Amino acid sequence: MKKEILYEFKALYRGDFRITGYTFGEGEKSICILGNTRGNEYQQIYCCSQLIHRLKELEADGQLVPGHQILVIPTGNPYGLNTKIRFWGTDHTDINRMFPGYDKGETTQRIAAGIFEAVKEYQVGVQFSSFYMKGTFMPHVRIIRTGYEDAEMAKSFGLPYVVLRNPRPFDTTTLNYNWQIWETDAYSIYTTHTENIDKTSAAQAVDAILRFMKIKGIVKGEFGEGCASKIIDDNKLLTVRMDTAGILDMQAHVGDHVFKDQILAYLVDPYEGDILKEVKAPCDGTILFARDEPMVYSSMALFKLVKRE
């Protein structure tokens, strides 16, 4: 393993900003894995730390296939982690909305450019990502449609679902999109949480990446069989929304197989404690996402369901 500083700049009032990379093996640039780019993505950096730990063990056991280079970057935003702020502290910009970056631009544009320069030549790119809404996910792989995506290869991770979605305007400045444009097979992996550590789903994600690398001929070993992945379209996920506000009393959870009209949650009056509404499943399906905030508001998405065919 080789540990090196991939990008840095001097700071006036605190330690210098440094992005650290961990390289395993030598040869063609086969796969790059990036952890968090946002300051509250604790699960994402934890997943990377566990992957690095496993790769060190595989390296010591001679289980890395010669001729391949693996790069793991635990964080692209160490300042955000130190300050517990999701976006960049001074102007609240999002590093993952700045790719491919601009080395003479604003701070987050320069950071994105520094990251992209280090990762753009890898054949495969994997990013541990988080959702814009607070909640819990079933672990799955997401891919933005660019015309360069390889959804079938995404099944090699062995996670329950591969979710494809059409790009929206802001997606053109994400790492996943730009990786694909620069001819890298790009995948985003979502685990259960963002701001909390879930060791079980982190281990599942690490096994998924190692399983993928084994199929690609990068590592050797046994990493579990995984799931027979199902490819689904993000537009076909059914979203259950609220039409009023209240306290959320969950009755179903991520990964549950539910039936039409099954009660998923109760909405409770925050003043008097009465049940204001029964939140019911619109169809038979599996819960892919569930919001985990105690208070919910009108028009807020509570669940995303994969409809059972």
C-alpha positions as CSV (number, residue, x, y, z in Angstrom):
1,M,0.0,0.0,0.0
2,K,1.2,3.5,-0.8
3,K,-0.3,6.5,1.0
4,E,0.1,9.9,-0.6
5,I,-1.3,13.4,-0.8
6,L,-3.3,13.8,-4.0
7,Y,-4.2,17.4,-3.7
8,E,-3.6,20.2,-1.1
9,F,-3.7,23.9,-0.5
10,K,-2.5,26.1,2.3
11,A,-4.9,27.5,4.8
12,L,-4.7,30.8,6.7
13,Y,-6.3,29.9,10.0
14,R,-6.2,26.0,10.3
15,G,-4.3,23.0,9.1
16,D,-3.7,22.7,5.4
17,F,-6.4,21.1,3.2
18,R,-5.2,17.7,2.1
19,I,-6.9,14.9,0.1
20,T,-5.2,11.6,0.8
21,G,-5.2,8.5,-1.4
22,Y,-4.3,4.9,-0.7
23,T,-2.9,3.0,-3.7
24,F,-2.8,-0.8,-3.8
25,G,-0.9,-2.7,-6.5
26,E,0.8,-1.5,-9.7
27,G,-0.2,-1.5,-13.4
28,E,-3.2,-0.3,-15.2
29,K,-5.5,2.1,-13.4
30,S,-8.3,-0.4,-12.8
31,I,-10.6,1.0,-10.1
32,C,-11.0,4.1,-7.9
33,I,-13.2,4.3,-4.9
34,L,-14.2,7.7,-3.3
35,G,-15.7,8.2,0.1
36,N,-17.4,11.3,1.3
37,T,-17.4,14.7,-0.4
38,R,-19.9,16.2,2.2
39,G,-19.2,17.0,5.8
40,N,-22.0,14.8,7.3
41,E,-21.2,11.7,5.3
42,Y,-19.8,9.7,8.2
43,Q,-21.1,6.3,6.9
44,Q,-19.4,6.9,3.6
45,I,-15.9,7.6,5.0
46,Y,-16.4,4.6,7.4
47,C,-17.1,2.4,4.4
48,C,-13.8,3.5,2.8
49,S,-11.9,2.9,6.0
50,Q,-13.2,-0.6,6.2
51,L,-12.4,-1.2,2.5
52,I,-8.8,0.0,3.0
53,H,-8.5,-2.3,6.0
54,R,-9.7,-5.3,4.0
55,L,-7.4,-4.4,1.0
56,K,-4.4,-4.3,3.4
57,E,-5.3,-7.8,4.6
58,L,-5.7,-9.1,1.0
59,E,-2.4,-7.5,0.0
60,A,-0.6,-9.2,2.9
61,D,-2.1,-12.5,1.9
62,G,-1.1,-12.1,-1.8
63,Q,-4.7,-11.9,-3.0
64,L,-4.2,-8.8,-5.2
65,V,-3.9,-9.7,-8.9
66,P,-0.7,-8.3,-10.4
67,G,-1.1,-5.7,-13.1
68,H,-3.9,-3.7,-11.5
69,Q,-3.9,-0.5,-9.5
70,I,-6.6,0.3,-6.9
71,L,-7.0,3.8,-5.5
72,V,-9.1,4.5,-2.4
73,I,-9.8,8.1,-1.3
74,P,-11.6,8.2,2.1
75,T,-12.7,11.8,1.9
76,G,-12.7,14.6,-0.6
77,N,-13.8,17.1,2.1
78,P,-11.8,16.8,5.3
79,Y,-12.7,20.3,6.4
80,G,-16.4,19.4,6.2
81,L,-15.8,16.4,8.5
82,N,-13.9,18.6,11.0
83,T,-16.6,21.2,11.1
84,K,-19.6,18.9,10.8
85,I,-21.0,21.0,7.9
86,R,-22.5,19.2,4.9
87,F,-21.4,21.8,2.3
88,W,-18.4,24.0,2.1
89,G,-18.4,26.2,5.2
90,T,-17.8,29.7,3.7
91,D,-20.2,29.7,0.7
92,H,-22.3,26.5,1.2
93,T,-21.4,25.1,-2.2
94,D,-21.4,21.4,-2.8
95,I,-18.1,19.8,-4.0
96,N,-20.1,17.1,-5.8
97,R,-21.8,19.7,-7.9
98,M,-18.5,21.2,-9.2
99,F,-17.0,18.4,-11.4
100,P,-15.0,18.2,-13.5
101,G,-13.8,21.3,-11.7
102,Y,-11.8,24.4,-12.6
103,D,-8.3,24.8,-11.2
104,K,-8.5,28.6,-11.3
105,G,-12.0,29.0,-10.1
106,E,-13.7,29.1,-6.7
107,T,-12.4,26.9,-3.8
108,T,-14.8,24.0,-4.4
109,Q,-14.2,24.2,-8.1
110,R,-10.4,23.8,-7.4
111,I,-11.0,20.9,-5.0
112,A,-13.2,19.1,-7.6
113,A,-10.5,19.7,-10.3
114,G,-7.8,18.3,-7.9
115,I,-9.9,15.2,-7.2
116,F,-10.8,14.7,-10.9
117,E,-7.2,15.0,-12.1
118,A,-6.3,12.1,-9.7
119,V,-9.3,9.8,-10.6
120,K,-10.2,10.5,-14.3
121,E,-8.0,7.8,-15.9
122,Y,-9.4,4.9,-13.9
123,Q,-11.4,2.2,-15.8
124,V,-14.0,2.0,-13.0
125,G,-15.1,4.6,-10.5
126,V,-17.2,3.9,-7.4
127,Q,-18.5,6.6,-5.1
128,F,-20.1,6.1,-1.7
129,S,-23.0,8.6,-2.0
130,S,-25.7,10.1,0.1
131,F,-29.3,11.2,-0.7
132,Y,-30.5,14.8,-0.6
133,M,-33.4,13.7,1.8
134,K,-32.7,12.4,5.3
135,G,-33.7,8.8,5.6
136,T,-32.7,5.2,5.4
137,F,-32.0,3.1,2.2
138,M,-31.8,-0.5,1.2
139,P,-28.2,-0.8,0.0
140,H,-28.2,-0.5,-3.8
141,V,-26.2,0.8,-6.8
142,R,-27.2,4.0,-8.7
143,I,-26.2,5.0,-12.2
144,I,-27.0,8.1,-14.2
145,R,-28.0,7.5,-17.8
146,T,-25.4,9.1,-20.1
147,G,-25.4,6.7,-23.0
148,Y,-22.1,5.3,-21.6
149,E,-23.6,3.4,-18.6
150,D,-23.2,-0.3,-18.0
151,A,-26.1,-1.5,-15.9
152,E,-25.5,-5.2,-16.5
153,M,-22.0,-4.9,-15.1
154,A,-23.5,-3.2,-12.0
155,K,-25.1,-6.5,-11.2
156,S,-21.7,-7.8,-10.3
157,F,-21.8,-5.9,-7.0
158,G,-24.5,-8.3,-5.9
159,L,-26.7,-5.7,-4.2
160,P,-30.5,-6.1,-4.3
161,Y,-31.2,-3.3,-6.8
162,V,-29.5,-1.3,-9.6
163,V,-31.3,2.0,-10.0
164,L,-31.1,3.9,-13.3
165,R,-32.1,7.5,-13.6
166,N,-32.2,10.1,-16.3
167,P,-29.8,13.1,-15.7
168,R,-31.2,16.3,-14.5
169,P,-29.4,19.6,-15.3
170,F,-27.4,19.6,-12.1
171,D,-26.2,16.0,-12.6
172,T,-23.9,17.2,-15.4
173,T,-21.6,18.6,-12.6
174,T,-21.5,15.4,-10.5
175,L,-18.5,13.0,-10.3
176,N,-20.6,10.0,-11.5
177,Y,-21.7,11.8,-14.7
178,N,-18.2,13.2,-15.5
179,W,-16.5,9.9,-14.9
180,Q,-18.8,8.4,-17.5
181,I,-18.2,11.2,-20.0
182,W,-14.4,10.6,-19.6
183,E,-15.0,6.9,-20.4
184,T,-14.9,5.5,-16.8
185,D,-17.6,3.0,-15.8
186,A,-19.1,4.9,-12.9
187,Y,-21.3,3.6,-10.1
188,S,-22.7,5.2,-6.9
189,I,-23.3,2.9,-3.9
190,Y,-25.9,3.8,-1.3
191,T,-25.8,2.2,2.1
192,T,-28.5,2.5,4.8
193,H,-27.4,5.7,6.6
194,T,-25.4,8.9,6.1
195,E,-24.9,10.6,9.5
196,N,-24.9,7.4,11.5
197,I,-22.5,4.4,11.3
198,D,-24.2,1.1,10.3
199,K,-21.5,-1.6,10.5
200,T,-23.8,-4.2,8.9
201,S,-24.5,-2.3,5.7
202,A,-20.9,-1.0,5.5
203,A,-19.7,-4.6,5.6
204,Q,-22.2,-5.4,2.9
205,A,-21.0,-2.5,0.7
206,V,-17.3,-3.4,1.2
207,D,-18.1,-7.1,0.2
208,A,-20.0,-5.8,-2.8
209,I,-17.0,-3.8,-4.1
210,L,-14.6,-6.7,-3.4
211,R,-17.0,-9.0,-5.2
212,F,-17.1,-6.7,-8.2
213,M,-13.3,-6.5,-8.2
214,K,-13.0,-10.3,-8.1
215,I,-15.3,-10.6,-11.2
216,K,-13.1,-7.9,-12.9
217,G,-10.0,-10.0,-12.1
218,I,-8.5,-7.4,-9.8
219,V,-8.5,-9.4,-6.5
220,K,-8.9,-13.0,-5.4
221,G,-10.8,-14.4,-2.4
222,E,-14.3,-15.2,-1.2
223,F,-16.7,-12.3,-0.5
224,G,-20.1,-14.0,-0.4
225,E,-22.5,-14.6,-3.3
226,G,-24.5,-11.4,-2.9
227,C,-28.0,-11.0,-4.4
228,A,-29.4,-11.5,-7.9
229,S,-29.7,-7.7,-8.6
230,K,-32.8,-6.3,-10.2
231,I,-32.5,-3.3,-12.6
232,I,-35.2,-0.7,-11.9
233,D,-35.9,2.8,-13.3
234,D,-36.0,5.6,-10.8
235,N,-39.0,7.1,-12.5
236,K,-41.0,3.9,-11.7
237,L,-40.4,4.1,-7.9
238,L,-43.6,4.9,-6.1
239,T,-43.3,7.8,-3.7
240,V,-45.6,8.1,-0.7
241,R,-46.1,11.7,0.3
242,M,-47.8,13.5,3.2
243,D,-50.7,15.9,2.7
244,T,-50.4,17.3,6.3
245,A,-47.8,17.8,9.0
246,G,-47.3,15.9,12.3
247,I,-45.2,13.4,14.3
248,L,-44.2,10.3,12.3
249,D,-44.9,6.9,14.0
250,M,-43.3,4.3,11.7
251,Q,-44.9,0.9,11.4
252,A,-42.8,-0.4,8.5
253,H,-39.1,-0.2,7.6
254,V,-36.6,-0.3,4.8
255,G,-36.4,-3.7,3.2
256,D,-39.9,-4.7,4.3
257,H,-42.2,-6.4,1.7
258,V,-45.5,-4.7,2.1
259,F,-49.0,-5.2,0.6
260,K,-51.5,-2.7,-0.8
261,D,-53.3,-0.7,1.9
262,Q,-50.9,-2.0,4.6
263,I,-50.3,0.7,7.2
264,L,-46.8,2.0,6.8
265,A,-46.9,4.8,9.4
266,Y,-49.3,6.8,11.6
267,L,-49.3,10.6,11.6
268,V,-49.8,11.9,15.1
269,D,-51.1,15.3,16.2
270,P,-48.1,17.0,17.9
271,Y,-50.3,18.8,20.4
272,E,-53.1,16.4,21.3
273,G,-51.6,13.0,20.4
274,D,-54.5,11.9,18.2
275,I,-53.8,9.9,15.0
276,L,-54.4,12.3,12.2
277,K,-53.7,9.9,9.3
278,E,-52.9,6.3,8.5
279,V,-50.2,6.2,5.8
280,K,-50.9,3.2,3.6
281,A,-49.0,1.4,0.9
282,P,-50.3,2.3,-2.6
283,C,-49.4,-1.2,-3.9
284,D,-47.6,-4.4,-3.2
285,G,-43.9,-3.8,-3.1
286,T,-40.6,-3.4,-1.2
287,I,-39.6,-0.3,0.7
288,L,-36.4,1.1,-0.8
289,F,-36.3,4.3,1.2
290,A,-37.9,5.6,4.4
291,R,-37.6,9.0,6.0
292,D,-36.3,8.9,9.5
293,E,-37.1,12.3,10.8
294,P,-39.6,12.6,13.7
295,M,-41.5,15.5,12.3
296,V,-42.9,15.5,8.8
297,Y,-44.6,18.2,6.8
298,S,-47.1,18.6,3.9
299,S,-45.9,17.2,0.5
300,M,-42.8,15.6,2.1
301,A,-41.8,12.2,0.7
302,L,-42.0,9.5,3.4
303,F,-41.3,6.3,1.4
304,K,-40.1,5.1,-2.0
305,L,-41.4,1.7,-3.0
306,V,-40.3,-0.8,-5.6
307,K,-43.6,-2.1,-7.1
308,R,-43.9,-5.8,-7.0
309,E,-44.6,-7.1,-10.5
